């Protein structure tokens, strides 16, 4: 069964509610893997990637407990694009290998799994998936939700959105769009309808 597994990609801009939608699929028994979680796992203390990062940026990129100082690293790569390129060339292949492993669970009965990734379309992760599902909300809703969740300034959130693929472009790549600017019940109904069609299409 694992060899025939269909991987569907779930993406959306920051603050669009990807995790909320992923959990709705999870409630229906769908196995899903969050690329953000995997990206964190591959740089945990003891991981080879973390040692390479510390070698490259110096020991002060680590916190006192040996964990990665994410805020400091984020600032460096935001300000120095060449450092971001170095970091991505290190991490993207490692993340991709680990995603591939986690997307093939043992003893799994459903015909498809979900790869949840904010950078599905911006990286080569889209090559791992058969179809692309986009969670969509208006940009103003993205800004409000992200400011409320992360206590970022409006300017910070707008910069993050500007660095991501434009909403129109993302929607143009979508095989299906989930409108997350409505009640949870309405979103759940959309997810259920998609799930039922996927069970028919890939079953």
HUTAKA-V123936 format. One line per field, one symbol per residue. phi: phi as a letter, one per 40 degrees, with the letter a starting at -180 (. if undefined). psi: psi as a letter, one per 30 degrees, with the letter a starting at -180 (. if undefined). burial: 1 if it has 9 or more other C-alpha atoms within 8 Angstrom, else 0. A space follows every 50 residues. Layout:
phi: ???
psi: ???
burial: ???
//
This chain:
phi: .dccdcbbcbaicdgcgdcdcccccdccgccbbcccccccccbcdgcdcc cccccccgcccbcdcgcccccccdcccccbdccccccccccdccccccdd cccbccfbcccabbbcacbdccbcccccbcbbbbcbacdccdcccccccb fccdcccccccccccddccccccccabbcbbacdcccdccccccdccccc cbc
psi: eeegkkkkkklllkgfheeeeeeeeefggkkkkjeeeeeeefglkfkeee eeeeeeflfgfklegflkieeeeeeefefjeeeeeeeefeeeeeeeeeee efgillhkflfllkjjkfgeffagfffflelkkkkklleeeeeeeeeeeg hlleeeeeeeefflkkeeeeeffkfkkjjghaleeeeeeeeeeeeeeeee ef.
burial: 00001111111111111100110111000111111001100111001011 10110000001110001110001001100000110010011001110111 00111000011111111111100011001111111110001110111000 01000011011001100001100100111100000011011100100110 000
//
